[in-house]
Amino acid sequence: MTRLSRIAAFLASPATADSCTSCHHFDRAPDRIEDAMPGLSALASAQASTFDGNGLCRFHDRIINGRGRCAAFVDQPSSNAALRLA
C-alpha cells in the first residue's frame, strides 16, 4: 500500500468512539471555531461542508479532523457530547 493510498484510506474512515470527536477538548461549534480564528469568515465559513467532521482542539489550539487521538484525550460525559457536537 502506497503512502498516498494509506492517507486516502485514513481520510475516508469514520471517526471512532475513542477519537478526538469524543474528547472533552474537541469543539465542533462553527461560531467558536470562527471566534478562535479571526479572519476565517473572510475566506470561508466554519459552517461550510469542508469543515464536516473537523473541529477545534482547545488543548492544542488547532483545527483538527477529529479522527485521531492524542495523549491529552479526556472522555467527555455523553450528555455534554451532544451539545458540543451540534
LOLO-75147 format. One line per field, with one value per residue (C-alpha): x, z, y; chain; residue in one letter. Coordinates in Angstrom, 2 decimals, always signed. Last residue first. Example, Ala and Ser with C-alpha at 12.3 -4.5 7.8 and 13.67 -1.06 7.14 Angstrom:
xx <- c(+13.67:+12.30)
zz <- c(+7.14:+7.80)
yy <- c(-1.06:-4.50)
cadena <- c(A:A)
residuo <- c(s:a)
This chain:
xx <- c(-24.20:-21.04:-20.72:-24.32:-24.44:-21.15:-22.23:-24.77:-22.33:-19.81:-16.47:-13.50:-10.21:-7.59:-4.32:-2.21:-3.50:-6.35:-7.06:-10.23:-11.25:-10.05:-8.12:-8.16:-5.58:-5.34:-3.61:-5.97:-8.87:-8.85:-11.10:-13.24:-13.43:-16.10:-17.54:-15.40:-15.33:-19.13:-19.06:-20.26:-16.73:-17.10:-14.84:-12.09:-13.37:-15.05:-11.64:-10.38:-10.15:-9.58:-10.80:-14.04:-14.63:-14.13:-16.48:-19.19:-18.80:-19.30:-17.11:-15.19:-12.81:-11.17:-13.57:-12.79:-15.48:-14.60:-10.91:-11.26:-12.43:-15.82:-14.24:-14.14:-15.14:-12.55:-12.23:-9.36:-7.45:-7.98:-6.76:-3.66:-2.90:-3.40:-0.96:+1.66:+1.46:+0.00)
zz <- c(+17.49:+18.55:+21.86:+22.93:+22.04:+23.81:+27.01:+27.96:+26.84:+29.52:+27.97:+27.57:+28.03:+25.31:+26.09:+24.92:+21.37:+19.27:+15.59:+13.54:+14.68:+11.57:+13.50:+13.81:+16.40:+19.91:+21.29:+24.28:+22.67:+19.72:+17.24:+14.88:+11.74:+10.97:+8.12:+7.90:+4.10:+4.15:+5.24:+8.71:+9.71:+6.99:+4.17:+3.40:+5.21:+7.78:+8.79:+9.58:+13.32:+14.12:+17.64:+17.11:+13.81:+15.54:+18.34:+15.84:+13.94:+17.01:+16.59:+19.86:+20.88:+24.33:+26.14:+23.60:+21.69:+18.32:+19.10:+18.67:+21.22:+19.61:+16.18:+13.47:+10.05:+7.54:+4.23:+5.46:+6.69:+3.43:+1.42:+3.63:+3.23:-0.56:-0.70:+1.32:-1.01:+0.00)
yy <- c(+20.18:+18.37:+20.22:+19.74:+16.05:+15.38:+17.13:+14.45:+11.72:+12.70:+13.64:+11.34:+13.16:+12.69:+14.55:+11.57:+12.03:+10.69:+10.81:+11.10:+14.58:+16.41:+19.05:+22.85:+23.74:+25.21:+22.08:+21.67:+23.54:+21.16:+22.93:+20.93:+18.90:+16.35:+18.41:+21.54:+21.39:+21.42:+25.05:+26.07:+27.14:+29.75:+30.78:+33.25:+36.36:+34.10:+32.78:+36.28:+35.73:+32.05:+31.25:+33.18:+31.33:+27.98:+29.08:+30.07:+26.79:+24.55:+21.44:+21.65:+18.85:+19.26:+16.88:+14.17:+12.25:+13.79:+13.29:+9.54:+6.95:+6.31:+6.06:+8.71:+7.41:+6.22:+8.06:+10.25:+7.21:+5.32:+8.33:+8.64:+4.93:+5.24:+8.16:+6.31:+3.34:+0.00)
cadena <- c(A:A:A:A:A:A:A:A:A:A:A:A:A:A:A:A:A:A:A:A:A:A:A:A:A:A:A:A:A:A:A:A:A:A:A:A:A:A:A:A:A:A:A:A:A:A:A:A:A:A:A:A:A:A:A:A:A:A:A:A:A:A:A:A:A:A:A:A:A:A:A:A:A:A:A:A:A:A:A:A:A:A:A:A:A:A)
residuo <- c(a:l:r:l:a:a:n:s:s:p:q:d:v:f:a:a:c:r:g:r:g:n:i:i:r:d:h:f:r:c:l:g:n:g:d:f:t:s:a:q:a:s:a:l:a:s:l:g:p:m:a:d:e:i:r:d:p:a:r:d:f:h:h:c:s:t:c:s:d:a:t:a:p:s:a:l:f:a:a:i:r:s:l:r:t:m)
